[in-house]
Amino acid sequence: LKAKKRLDVVKTKDAEITKLLEDAQKREEKLMNKRSLCVTQRELHARRIQELGTLPPTSELQKHKGLSISALMRELEKTNKKLKSYSHVNKKAFDQFVNFNEQRETLLKRKEEVDKGARKVKELIDSLDRQKDEAINRTFRGVSAHFKDVFKELVPDGAGELIMKTSLDEEEDEDLDEDLDEEERIRRRQNPSVNRYRGIGIKVRFSNVGENYMMSQLSGGQKSLVAMALIFAIQRCDPAPFYLFDELDQALDSTYRKAVAGLIQRQANSKENPTQFICSTFRPELVAISNHCYGISHQDKVSNIYHLSKKDALKFIANLMSEEEAVGEVTSLATSKASRGVGLSKKRKAIADAANEDENDEGGDEESVSDSVEVTA
């Protein structure tokens, strides 16, 4: 019986709770409907406010705050009648002005950022240009100084220098300097901008006295010597681990060959920047200062390399030079005889022609012509 009573009590409570839950669901449904209606009205009023345009300032709202609804409606009607006279005016002009003004402020801020970035980029470019100019001028001054020293070592009685050619040397730029004072003109010529550089020239002389010569005025051997001086000057400015030369002394006489060999020996044994030189040559000067000698033979389309002692290498070169001198003497003798024969035949022909012309005028001239031919021969 007690259990049955408890069951009845539980069922009664369950029914009450179920009823309360249904009532709560109904209230929730009503609230949701009311919320939906409020949202709809809010959107409607928002559209109406948007159609009215920008809200008036707070002072105007305070001014009409104490009026009744009917009074406000009458004021609204009067205001609408006044607005009809301005129907041709764009009602959204102020909104557009505010929108465009905000865009303008945004663009101005963006412009300031871009200008700031452009200034930084320009400063970086100027810094890099200065570093480039300094590097070019520093390298040129270093190579030019070393070129003077190297050329002095190769030609003790001579002198050489590198010259930077600029647009200031041209006649077109002379007119541009007329508006500048003397000090500014001198400063620009002494420290020209790298953008005005047009190339590098070389002036050398091979004796204590005499004029300087440009590269186009030098012989083949002198050009080779100047080129080697420039190479060694660059090597001293920016050393390399080794150099490979192919018959660099071929166009030089013995004096300059000794100077080049001495320079290579000093550079190879330098304590500061020792350098290895690999040279091919047919002259004894480079062999005399070398540390190792190798011979190269070519037989049956195959090249062979073998080690030589310095004595054998000098002997081989001496024999080769003797053969060259012998061939040169034979060639010069044959050329001399051929030229003498051609010259003699031309002279004889000219004298004979002159004799034939004079024979028609005077018969006694023939004997004197014959004597001249015999004397000339």
C-alpha positions as CSV (number, residue, x, y, z in Angstrom):
1,L,0.0,0.0,0.0
2,K,2.8,2.4,0.8
3,A,4.4,1.7,-2.5
4,K,1.1,2.3,-4.3
5,K,0.7,5.6,-2.5
6,R,4.3,6.7,-3.4
7,L,3.6,5.8,-7.1
8,D,0.4,7.9,-7.1
9,V,2.4,10.8,-5.6
10,V,5.1,10.5,-8.2
11,K,2.6,10.3,-11.0
12,T,0.8,13.5,-9.7
13,K,4.2,15.3,-9.5
14,D,5.0,14.2,-13.0
15,A,1.7,15.5,-14.4
16,E,2.4,18.8,-12.7
17,I,5.9,19.0,-14.1
18,T,4.6,18.1,-17.5
19,K,2.0,20.9,-17.4
20,L,4.6,23.4,-16.2
21,L,6.9,22.3,-19.1
22,E,4.1,22.8,-21.6
23,D,3.3,26.2,-20.1
24,A,7.0,27.2,-20.4
25,Q,7.2,26.0,-24.0
26,K,4.1,28.1,-24.8
27,R,5.7,31.2,-23.1
28,E,8.9,30.6,-25.0
29,E,7.0,30.4,-28.3
30,K,5.3,33.6,-27.5
31,L,8.6,35.3,-26.6
32,M,10.2,34.1,-29.9
33,N,7.3,35.4,-31.9
34,K,7.5,38.7,-30.0
35,R,11.3,38.8,-30.6
36,S,10.8,38.1,-34.3
37,L,8.2,40.9,-34.5
38,C,10.6,43.3,-32.7
39,V,13.4,42.4,-35.1
40,T,11.2,43.1,-38.0
41,Q,10.1,46.4,-36.6
42,R,13.7,47.3,-35.9
43,E,14.7,46.6,-39.5
44,L,11.7,48.6,-40.7
45,H,12.6,51.6,-38.5
46,A,16.3,51.3,-39.6
47,R,15.2,51.5,-43.2
48,R,13.1,54.5,-42.5
49,I,15.9,56.2,-40.6
50,Q,18.2,55.5,-43.6
51,E,15.7,56.9,-46.0
52,L,15.5,60.0,-43.8
53,G,19.2,60.5,-44.1
54,T,21.7,61.4,-41.5
55,L,20.4,61.8,-38.0
56,P,20.2,65.4,-36.7
57,P,22.7,66.5,-34.0
58,T,21.9,65.9,-30.3
59,S,20.9,69.6,-29.7
60,E,18.1,69.4,-32.3
61,L,16.8,66.2,-30.6
62,Q,16.8,67.9,-27.2
63,K,15.0,70.9,-28.7
64,H,12.0,68.7,-29.8
65,K,12.1,66.3,-27.0
66,G,9.2,67.9,-25.0
67,L,6.8,68.1,-27.9
68,S,3.8,65.8,-28.3
69,I,3.4,63.3,-31.1
70,S,0.8,65.5,-32.8
71,A,3.0,68.5,-32.6
72,L,5.9,66.5,-34.0
73,M,3.8,65.3,-36.8
74,R,2.8,68.9,-37.7
75,E,6.5,70.0,-37.6
76,L,7.3,67.0,-39.8
77,E,4.6,68.0,-42.3
78,K,5.9,71.6,-42.5
79,T,9.5,70.3,-42.9
80,N,8.4,68.0,-45.7
81,K,6.7,70.8,-47.5
82,K,9.9,72.8,-47.2
83,L,12.0,69.9,-48.5
84,K,9.9,69.6,-51.6
85,S,11.3,72.9,-52.8
86,Y,14.7,71.3,-52.6
87,S,13.8,68.1,-54.5
88,H,16.5,68.7,-57.1
89,V,19.2,68.6,-54.4
90,N,21.0,65.3,-53.9
91,K,19.8,64.2,-50.4
92,K,22.7,61.8,-50.0
93,A,25.3,64.4,-50.8
94,F,26.3,64.7,-47.1
95,D,26.6,61.0,-46.7
96,Q,28.7,60.8,-49.9
97,F,30.8,63.7,-48.6
98,V,31.5,61.8,-45.3
99,N,32.2,58.6,-47.2
100,F,34.6,60.3,-49.6
101,N,36.2,62.2,-46.8
102,E,37.0,58.9,-45.0
103,Q,38.4,57.5,-48.2
104,R,40.5,60.6,-48.7
105,E,41.9,60.3,-45.2
106,T,42.7,56.6,-45.8
107,L,44.5,57.5,-49.1
108,L,46.4,60.3,-47.5
109,K,47.7,57.9,-44.8
110,R,48.6,55.4,-47.5
111,K,50.4,58.1,-49.5
112,E,52.4,59.0,-46.4
113,E,53.4,55.4,-45.9
114,V,54.4,55.1,-49.6
115,D,56.4,58.3,-49.5
116,K,58.2,57.2,-46.4
117,G,59.0,53.9,-48.1
118,A,60.2,55.7,-51.2
119,R,62.5,57.9,-49.2
120,K,64.0,54.9,-47.5
121,V,64.5,53.2,-50.9
122,K,66.1,56.4,-52.3
123,E,68.4,56.6,-49.2
124,L,69.4,53.0,-49.8
125,I,70.0,53.6,-53.5
126,D,72.1,56.7,-52.7
127,S,74.1,54.7,-50.1
128,L,74.7,51.9,-52.6
129,D,75.7,54.4,-55.3
130,R,78.2,56.0,-52.8
131,Q,79.6,52.6,-52.0
132,K,79.9,51.7,-55.7
133,D,81.6,55.0,-56.5
134,E,84.0,54.6,-53.5
135,A,84.8,51.0,-54.6
136,I,85.4,52.0,-58.2
137,N,87.6,54.9,-57.3
138,R,89.5,52.9,-54.6
139,T,90.1,50.1,-57.1
140,F,91.2,52.4,-59.8
141,R,93.6,54.3,-57.5
142,G,95.1,51.0,-56.3
143,V,95.5,49.6,-59.8
144,S,97.0,52.9,-61.0
145,A,99.5,53.0,-58.2
146,H,100.6,49.4,-58.7
147,F,100.8,50.0,-62.5
148,K,103.3,52.8,-62.0
149,D,105.4,50.6,-59.7
150,V,105.3,47.5,-62.0
151,F,106.0,49.5,-65.1
152,K,109.0,51.2,-63.3
153,E,110.3,47.7,-62.4
154,L,110.0,46.5,-66.0
155,V,111.3,49.7,-67.6
156,P,113.6,51.4,-65.1
157,D,114.2,54.5,-67.3
158,G,110.5,54.8,-68.3
159,A,107.2,55.7,-66.6
160,G,103.6,54.8,-67.1
161,E,100.2,55.8,-65.7
162,L,96.6,55.0,-66.0
163,I,94.2,57.8,-67.0
164,M,90.5,57.8,-66.3
165,K,88.6,59.2,-69.2
166,T,85.4,61.2,-68.4
167,S,82.8,63.1,-70.3
168,L,84.3,66.3,-69.0
169,D,87.1,65.7,-71.5
170,E,84.6,66.0,-74.4
171,E,83.8,69.3,-76.0
172,E,80.1,68.9,-75.4
173,D,80.5,69.2,-71.7
174,E,82.7,72.3,-71.9
175,D,79.5,74.4,-72.5
176,L,77.9,73.0,-69.4
177,D,80.7,74.3,-67.2
178,E,80.5,77.9,-68.3
179,D,77.8,78.8,-65.7
180,L,80.0,77.3,-62.8
181,D,82.7,79.2,-60.9
182,E,86.3,78.3,-61.1
183,E,86.4,76.4,-57.8
184,E,83.4,74.3,-58.6
185,R,84.7,73.5,-62.1
186,I,88.1,72.4,-60.6
187,R,86.3,70.3,-57.9
188,R,84.2,68.5,-60.5
189,R,87.2,67.8,-62.7
190,Q,89.2,66.4,-59.8
191,N,86.4,64.3,-58.4
192,P,84.0,63.5,-61.2
193,S,81.0,61.3,-60.7
194,V,81.3,57.7,-61.7
195,N,78.5,58.2,-64.2
196,R,80.8,60.5,-66.2
197,Y,83.5,57.8,-66.6
198,R,83.9,56.7,-70.2
199,G,87.0,54.4,-70.0
200,I,90.6,54.1,-69.0
201,G,93.6,55.2,-71.1
202,I,97.3,54.4,-70.7
203,K,100.2,56.7,-71.2
204,V,103.8,55.4,-71.1
205,R,107.3,56.4,-72.1
206,F,110.3,54.1,-72.4
207,S,113.1,56.6,-71.7
208,N,113.9,59.4,-69.2
209,V,113.2,62.1,-71.8
210,G,110.7,62.1,-74.5
211,E,106.9,62.4,-74.9
212,N,104.4,60.0,-73.5
213,Y,102.7,57.5,-75.9
214,M,99.2,56.1,-76.1
215,M,98.6,52.4,-76.7
216,S,97.8,53.0,-80.4
217,Q,101.3,54.5,-80.9
218,L,103.3,51.5,-79.5
219,S,104.9,48.6,-81.3
220,G,103.8,45.0,-80.7
221,G,106.4,44.3,-78.1
222,Q,105.7,47.5,-76.2
223,K,102.0,46.7,-76.2
224,S,102.8,43.3,-74.7
225,L,104.9,44.8,-72.0
226,V,102.2,47.4,-71.1
227,A,99.6,44.6,-71.0
228,M,101.8,42.5,-68.7
229,A,102.3,45.6,-66.4
230,L,98.6,46.0,-66.2
231,I,98.0,42.3,-65.4
232,F,100.6,42.4,-62.7
233,A,99.1,45.6,-61.3
234,I,95.7,44.0,-61.0
235,Q,97.4,40.9,-59.5
236,R,98.9,43.0,-56.8
237,C,95.6,44.8,-56.1
238,D,93.5,41.6,-56.1
239,P,95.9,38.6,-55.9
240,A,95.0,35.3,-57.5
241,P,96.4,31.9,-56.4
242,F,98.1,31.2,-59.8
243,Y,98.5,32.5,-63.3
244,L,98.9,30.7,-66.6
245,F,100.8,32.5,-69.4
246,D,101.3,31.2,-72.9
247,E,104.6,32.6,-74.5
248,L,104.2,36.0,-72.8
249,D,107.8,36.9,-73.7
250,Q,107.5,36.0,-77.4
251,A,107.4,39.6,-78.6
252,L,110.0,41.0,-76.1
253,D,113.7,41.6,-76.5
254,S,116.2,40.1,-74.1
255,T,116.3,43.2,-71.8
256,Y,112.5,43.2,-71.2
257,R,112.5,39.4,-71.0
258,K,114.9,39.6,-68.1
259,A,112.8,42.3,-66.4
260,V,109.7,40.2,-66.8
261,A,111.4,37.1,-65.5
262,G,112.8,39.0,-62.5
263,L,109.3,40.4,-61.7
264,I,107.7,37.0,-61.8
265,Q,110.5,35.5,-59.6
266,R,109.9,38.3,-57.0
267,Q,106.2,37.9,-57.1
268,A,106.4,34.1,-56.8
269,N,108.7,34.4,-53.8
270,S,106.8,37.2,-52.1
271,K,106.2,36.8,-48.4
272,E,102.9,38.7,-48.4
273,N,101.2,37.3,-51.5
274,P,103.1,34.4,-53.0
275,T,101.7,33.4,-56.4
276,Q,102.3,30.4,-58.6
277,F,103.1,31.1,-62.3
278,I,102.8,28.5,-65.1
279,C,104.4,29.8,-68.3
280,S,105.2,28.3,-71.7
281,T,108.2,29.8,-73.4
282,F,111.0,29.3,-76.0
283,R,113.3,31.8,-74.4
284,P,116.0,31.1,-71.7
285,E,115.2,34.0,-69.3
286,L,112.0,32.4,-67.8
287,V,113.7,29.0,-67.7
288,A,116.6,30.4,-65.7
289,I,114.4,31.5,-62.8
290,S,111.9,28.5,-62.9
291,N,111.6,25.9,-60.2
292,H,110.4,23.1,-62.4
293,C,110.7,22.5,-66.2
294,Y,108.6,20.2,-68.3
295,G,108.8,19.4,-72.0
296,I,105.9,18.7,-74.3
297,S,106.3,16.6,-77.4
298,H,103.8,15.8,-80.1
299,Q,104.1,12.6,-82.1
300,D,101.5,10.7,-84.0
301,K,98.8,13.1,-83.0
302,V,99.6,12.4,-79.3
303,S,101.1,15.0,-76.8
304,N,103.5,13.8,-74.1
305,I,104.7,15.7,-71.1
306,Y,108.0,14.8,-69.4
307,H,110.1,16.4,-66.7
308,L,113.3,18.2,-67.7
309,S,116.2,19.5,-65.7
310,K,117.0,23.2,-66.0
311,K,120.2,22.4,-67.8
312,D,118.5,20.2,-70.4
313,A,115.8,22.8,-70.8
314,L,118.3,25.6,-71.4
315,K,120.2,23.4,-73.9
316,F,117.0,22.6,-75.8
317,I,116.1,26.3,-76.0
318,A,119.7,27.3,-77.1
319,N,119.6,24.7,-79.9
320,L,116.2,26.0,-80.9
321,M,117.3,29.6,-81.0
322,S,120.4,28.6,-83.0
323,E,118.2,27.0,-85.6
324,E,115.9,30.0,-85.7
325,E,118.9,32.3,-86.2
326,A,120.3,30.1,-89.0
327,V,116.9,30.0,-90.7
328,G,116.6,33.8,-90.3
329,E,120.0,34.4,-91.9
330,V,119.2,32.2,-94.9
331,T,115.9,33.8,-95.3
332,S,117.3,37.3,-95.1
333,L,120.1,36.5,-97.6
334,A,117.6,35.1,-100.1
335,T,115.4,38.1,-99.7
336,S,118.3,40.5,-100.1
337,K,119.5,38.8,-103.3
338,A,116.0,38.7,-104.7
339,S,115.5,42.4,-104.0
340,R,118.8,43.3,-105.5
341,G,118.1,41.4,-108.6
342,V,114.7,43.0,-109.0
343,G,116.1,46.5,-108.4
344,L,118.9,46.0,-110.9
345,S,116.6,44.8,-113.6
346,K,114.3,47.8,-113.0
347,K,117.3,50.2,-113.2
348,R,118.6,48.6,-116.3
349,K,115.2,48.7,-118.0
350,A,114.8,52.4,-117.1
351,I,118.3,53.2,-118.4
352,A,117.7,51.3,-121.6
353,D,114.4,53.1,-122.2
354,A,116.2,56.4,-121.7
355,A,118.9,55.4,-124.1
356,N,116.4,54.5,-126.8
357,E,114.8,57.9,-126.4
358,D,118.2,59.7,-126.6
359,E,119.4,57.6,-129.6
360,N,117.0,59.4,-131.9
361,D,118.4,62.8,-131.0
362,E,122.1,62.3,-130.6
363,G,124.2,59.3,-131.5
364,G,127.1,60.0,-129.1
365,D,125.0,59.5,-126.0
366,E,124.8,55.7,-126.4
367,E,128.4,55.2,-125.2
368,S,127.8,57.2,-122.0
369,V,124.7,55.2,-121.2
370,S,126.6,51.9,-121.6
371,D,129.2,53.1,-119.2
372,S,126.5,54.0,-116.6
373,V,125.0,50.6,-116.8
374,E,128.4,48.9,-116.2
375,V,129.1,51.2,-113.2
376,T,125.7,50.7,-111.7
377,A,126.0,46.9,-112.1
